[in-house]
Amino acid sequence: MSMASATSSSSATGLPDIVGAVYEAKRRKIRNYPAKSNRASECGHPCERFLVLSRTRWQEKVLHGPDLEFIFEEGRMIEDAAMADLREAGFEVIEQQRQFEWAALQLTGHLDAKIRVPDTGQVFPVEVKGLAHHTWAATETIQDMHNSTRPWMQKYPAQLTMYLLNAGHERGLFYLKSKANFRPKVLWVDLDYAYAETICKRLERVNAHVAAGTLPDPIDEPDVCEDCGFLAVCLPEVRGRALEIADNPRLIELLARRDALAAARTEFESVDKEIKDAVRDREKVLIGDWLITGKEVRRRGYTVADSAYWQSKIVRLVAGRSRPALESGFGIAEEVGEGE
């Protein structure tokens, strides 16, 4: 039952609106806080402008909604379960949620924990992540995180790398739990000094922008921008980067209808095809609230001849919107929590 239907049925019977009250309690907990430093959990974010804005214009970030707050709180429960797993297996959990500060890089954060191995006394930093089952199953190496198309997954290696570098450890691990069956797996991570240097350099650039009151250039990745809390801040420049601005009432109508019918796949595909045929061979089209990017993709022929096709991507640009909770298995909904 949806929250709306649960609320309406409670109101109709005169019973207390329990779900509505719970949502309101979650909503009251959500707020922006000043950020005086870079956060370890964000230093691998693909957009350096996001990192600068997080420190200089944090109050303009669009807050997430209560649905996403439920997901973040679930992540904290997964972390508690992971620590219980490790203790039960005989590992000593130490320095749980230990704060750290790296003044030279203006970097702060906290590590989930370290574990001490029985008998050998070896100590390893641990980061816990809860993942949708299909992502959990497909993540076998740290390279899978680096190569992920999901921005939040790309942040994980940087987070653990900076903990290792700061604490002087050569090896740490991700303890990954499936959200479907709660089974664990471990990814061992050796400190990669070359990769660590790239993160240090980007933090130095961020700090220079913060000190100078400037901003890095915006990135050109609509998939990242779509769910960014600072989209409204960057929106004028996103519009300015569009190479073509179209004014076609029918196409605007189709784009709105396409958005509404995403679940109705048959009609969705028909509308989607009409839109993409209309903008074929145009690299960037800004029309209404929509930015459509496209590129020609060539594929090699094997049993058939070589051919080319036009690939379009459609992202809605809406200023000042709240970010919805994403479906389990997609995007930020898979994160354990925001953390540091």
Helices and strands as residue ranges (DSSP letters): H 3-13, H 18-29, E 38-39, G 40-42, H 48-56, G 58-60, H 66-88, E 92-94, E 98-102, G 103-105, E 107-111, E 113-116, E 123-131, H 133-138, H 142-146, H 151-167, E 171-178, E 184-190, H 193-212, H 222-226, H 231-241, H 249-260, H 265-278, E 284-287, E 290-299, E 307-316, G 331-334
